[in-house]
Amino acid sequence: MAKLAFLFPGQGSQYPGMGRDLAQNFVAAREVFDEVDAALGIKLSKICWEGSEQELKKTENTQPAILTVSVAAYRVLREKAVTPDVVAGHSLGEYSALVAAGALDLGAAAKLVRKRGRYMQEAVPEGQGAMAAILGLPPAEVVEITKKAAGAEVLAAANLNSMEQTVISGTAAAVKRTVEMASQLGAKRAVMLPVSAPFHCEMMMPAQKRLEADLRAAKFHDLAFPLFTNVDAEPITKGDDAREALIRQVCMPVRWYESIQAMIGDGIHMFVEVGPGKVLSGLSRQIDRGVRGVGVEDSASLNAALEKIHQVQVEKAES
């Protein structure tokens, strides 16, 4: 049998109307939205389906919205008897992956990520922090540029997404200097990102301290299947390890490139992006052109994914 990895997207994958098609066509998906609405005491479903782009971009809405759509897509796949051998989630997506693996209850996860979004927003006054994507330079070279550009300010590689893409995070001035230097040193593109806070750097320490108290109080279970964590790019199966990884994740970089490489080395044949957007599918192909990948965010993509997964399973059974 072909080995499947489910990948769960993070912030930046949101769009108005997301998840509505799944909820209209599958009871399992609708139940996920109902459960999160009840847990949060707000109509998050209405924000997802009818909210404006501006409303969805508020990080305290974005984070539970992406989690909800991702878990809804996962529950539909599970209903279709498609389950992963391993999982991973990009930043926020690690919470979705842990819900899928049974380590966190959905309602508890929704409350945690809503607080996570608020804590991150409040950690740094608006305009003081920034993030940028550097394309076309190896991660090691981007790290060297950040060392030169930082001066006495906070600046770090936040998302090590692929050999072609690194996202940096820190003070607005230091990030802008890095963008200018990277452009001069041969980057294909170096662009400021429209984000509300400088994620995955030490400027997030106030958020980490607040979130740690909530994560310590939350109940974690052991995982039904391994999860490759952002902070270590290694698999875990224990609930306590999952909690520690989420705490450390707030200020540490997302080691996505290494995680995907490790899963490929572990014998994964196909990656399934579970949730809104196609960011992770694109990154997987950047990392390894031979990778098979599909995404599931609505009924049309679900049907296409089921067909491709079946094809790969047949091929592996015959080989």
C-alpha positions in Angstrom: 0.0 0.0 0.0 1.1 3.5 -0.7 2.0 5.6 2.3 0.1 8.9 2.7 1.1 12.0 4.6 -1.6 14.6 5.4 -0.4 18.2 5.4 -2.5 20.9 7.2 -2.1 24.5 6.1 -1.4 27.6 8.3 -2.1 31.3 8.2 -2.2 32.7 4.7 -4.5 30.0 3.3 -7.8 31.8 4.2 -10.4 33.1 1.7 -14.0 34.2 1.8 -16.5 31.3 1.5 -14.0 28.6 2.5 -15.5 25.4 3.8 -19.1 26.2 2.7 -19.2 23.7 -0.1 -18.0 20.9 2.2 -20.6 21.8 4.9 -23.4 21.9 2.3 -22.4 18.5 0.9 -21.2 16.4 3.9 -22.8 16.0 7.3 -19.5 15.3 8.9 -18.1 18.6 7.7 -21.2 20.5 8.9 -20.9 18.9 12.3 -17.3 20.3 12.6 -18.6 23.9 12.0 -21.4 23.4 14.5 -19.0 22.1 17.1 -16.6 25.0 16.7 -19.5 27.5 16.7 -20.7 26.1 20.0 -17.2 25.9 21.6 -16.3 29.5 20.7 -19.8 31.0 21.3 -19.6 32.8 18.0 -20.8 32.0 14.5 -17.4 31.2 13.0 -19.2 29.4 10.2 -20.8 32.7 9.1 -17.4 34.4 9.2 -15.9 31.6 7.0 -18.8 31.5 4.5 -20.1 35.1 4.4 -17.4 37.2 6.1 -15.3 39.8 4.2 -11.7 39.2 3.4 -10.8 41.9 6.0 -12.8 40.1 8.7 -11.1 36.8 7.9 -7.6 38.5 8.0 -8.0 39.3 11.7 -5.7 36.7 13.1 -8.1 35.7 16.0 -10.6 34.8 13.2 -8.1 33.4 10.7 -6.6 30.8 13.0 -9.8 29.1 14.2 -11.3 29.4 10.6 -8.4 27.6 9.0 -8.4 24.9 11.7 -12.2 24.4 11.3 -12.1 24.0 7.5 -9.0 21.7 7.7 -10.6 19.4 10.3 -13.9 19.4 8.3 -11.9 18.2 5.2 -10.1 15.6 7.3 -13.4 14.2 8.7 -14.8 13.9 5.2 -11.7 12.0 4.0 -11.9 9.7 7.1 -15.5 9.0 6.2 -14.3 8.0 2.8 -11.9 5.5 4.5 -8.8 7.6 3.6 -6.5 8.0 6.6 -2.8 9.1 6.9 0.3 7.2 7.9 1.8 10.4 9.2 0.8 14.1 9.5 2.3 17.5 9.7 1.0 21.1 9.9 2.6 24.3 8.9 2.6 26.6 11.9 -1.1 27.0 12.9 -1.7 23.8 10.9 0.1 21.8 13.6 -3.1 22.2 15.7 -5.3 20.8 12.9 -2.9 17.9 12.5 -3.1 17.2 16.3 -6.9 17.2 16.2 -6.8 14.7 13.3 -4.4 12.5 15.2 -6.7 12.6 18.3 -4.2 14.5 20.5 -6.5 17.5 21.0 -10.3 17.7 21.1 -11.7 20.0 18.4 -13.4 22.4 20.7 -10.3 22.8 22.9 -8.1 23.3 19.8 -10.5 26.0 18.5 -10.3 27.9 21.8 -6.5 27.6 21.9 -5.9 28.9 18.4 -8.3 31.8 18.8 -6.3 32.8 21.9 -3.1 32.2 20.1 -4.2 34.6 17.4 -5.1 37.3 19.9 -1.9 36.8 21.9 0.2 37.1 18.7 -1.6 40.2 17.6 -1.2 41.9 21.0 2.5 40.9 21.4 3.8 43.5 19.1 2.3 47.0 18.4 1.1 47.3 14.9 3.7 48.5 12.5 6.7 47.6 14.6 7.1 44.0 13.2 7.0 42.6 9.7 7.6 39.5 7.6 9.0 39.0 4.1 9.4 36.1 1.6 12.8 35.6 0.0 12.6 33.6 -3.2 15.4 32.1 -5.2 18.2 31.9 -2.6 19.1 28.9 -0.4 18.1 29.1 3.2 21.7 29.2 4.5 22.4 32.2 2.3 19.2 34.0 3.6 20.3 33.3 7.2 23.7 34.9 6.5 22.0 37.9 5.0 19.8 38.3 8.1 22.9 38.3 10.3 24.3 41.2 8.4 21.0 43.1 8.2 19.9 42.6 11.8 22.2 45.1 13.5 20.9 45.2 17.1 17.4 44.4 16.1 15.3 41.2 16.1 15.5 39.3 12.8 15.3 35.6 12.0 14.4 33.0 9.4 10.9 32.2 10.4 9.7 29.6 7.8 12.3 27.4 6.1 9.8 26.4 3.4 12.0 25.0 0.6 15.4 25.5 -0.9 13.8 28.2 -3.0 11.7 30.0 -0.3 12.5 31.3 3.1 10.3 33.7 5.1 12.0 36.1 7.5 10.5 37.8 10.6 11.5 40.6 12.9 11.4 44.4 13.4 10.0 46.2 10.4 13.2 48.1 9.7 15.4 45.0 9.8 13.0 43.1 7.5 13.0 45.9 5.0 16.9 46.0 5.1 17.0 42.3 4.4 14.6 42.6 1.4 16.8 45.3 -0.1 20.0 43.2 0.5 18.5 40.0 -0.8 17.4 41.7 -4.0 20.9 43.1 -4.5 22.4 39.6 -3.9 20.4 37.8 -6.5 17.1 36.8 -5.0 14.4 36.2 -7.7 11.9 38.0 -5.5 12.0 39.6 -2.1 8.6 40.8 -0.9 7.1 42.1 2.2 4.1 40.0 3.4 0.7 41.4 4.3 0.7 39.9 7.9 -0.5 41.4 11.1 2.5 40.3 13.3 6.1 39.1 13.1 5.5 35.4 13.7 8.1 32.8 14.7 10.7 35.1 16.1 11.6 36.2 19.6 9.3 39.2 19.3 6.5 36.7 20.0 7.9 35.8 23.4 5.0 37.6 25.2 2.5 35.5 23.2 4.5 32.3 24.0 4.3 33.0 27.7 0.6 33.6 27.6 -0.1 30.6 25.4 2.1 28.3 27.5 -0.3 28.7 30.4 -3.3 27.7 28.3 -1.4 24.7 26.7 -0.3 23.5 30.2 -3.9 23.5 31.3 -5.2 21.7 28.1 -5.6 18.0 28.0 -3.4 16.2 25.4 -3.8 12.6 24.4 -1.2 10.3 22.7 -1.4 10.5 18.9 -3.1 7.8 16.7 -0.3 8.3 14.1 3.0 10.2 14.1 3.3 13.9 13.6 6.4 15.6 12.3 6.8 18.8 14.4 7.7 22.2 13.0 10.4 22.8 15.7 12.4 19.5 15.3 11.3 18.1 11.9 11.0 14.7 13.7 8.0 12.5 14.4 6.3 12.4 17.8 3.5 10.2 19.1 3.2 11.4 22.7 0.7 14.0 23.8 3.2 15.6 26.2 5.7 16.0 23.4 3.0 17.6 21.2 2.3 20.2 24.0 6.0 21.1 24.3 6.4 21.4 20.5 3.4 23.9 20.4 4.9 26.0 23.1 8.4 26.1 21.5 6.8 26.7 18.1 5.6 30.3 18.8 9.1 31.8 18.7 11.0 29.2 16.7 11.2 28.6 12.9 9.0 26.3 11.0 11.4 23.7 9.6 9.1 22.7 6.7 11.7 21.7 4.1 13.3 19.3 6.6 10.0 17.8 7.6 9.0 17.0 4.1 12.4 15.6 3.3 12.2 13.4 6.4 8.7 12.1 5.5 9.9 11.3 2.0 12.9 9.4 3.6 10.4 7.6 5.7 8.7 6.2 2.6 5.9 8.6 2.0 4.5 8.2 -1.6 1.9 10.9 -1.6 1.1 14.2 0.2 -2.5 15.3 0.7 -3.1 18.9 1.6 -6.1 19.0 3.9 -7.8 22.4 4.2 -8.0 25.7 2.4 -5.5 26.8 -0.3 -2.7 25.1 -2.2 0.4 26.6 -0.6 1.7 23.3 0.8 1.2 21.4 -2.4 3.3 24.0 -4.2 6.0 23.8 -1.6 6.1 20.0 -1.8 6.7 20.1 -5.5 9.5 22.7 -5.0 11.1 20.4 -2.5 10.9 17.2 -4.6 9.7 17.3 -8.2 8.9 13.6 -8.0 6.3 14.1 -5.2 2.7 13.1 -5.8 0.4 15.7 -4.3 -3.3 16.5 -4.1 -5.5 19.0 -2.1 -8.9 18.7 -0.5 -10.8 21.9 0.3 -14.2 21.3 -1.4 -16.3 18.5 -3.0 -14.7 18.9 -6.4 -11.1 18.7 -5.1 -12.2 15.8 -2.8 -13.4 13.7 -5.8 -10.2 14.5 -7.8 -8.1 13.6 -4.8 -9.9 10.3 -4.1 -9.3 9.3 -7.7 -5.6 10.1 -7.6 -5.1 8.4 -4.2 -6.8 5.3 -5.7 -4.5 5.4 -8.7 -1.4 5.6 -6.5 -2.6 2.7 -4.3 -3.2 0.5 -7.4 0.2 1.4 -8.7 1.9 0.5 -5.5 -0.1 -2.7 -5.1 1.0 -3.8 -8.6 4.7 -2.8 -8.3 
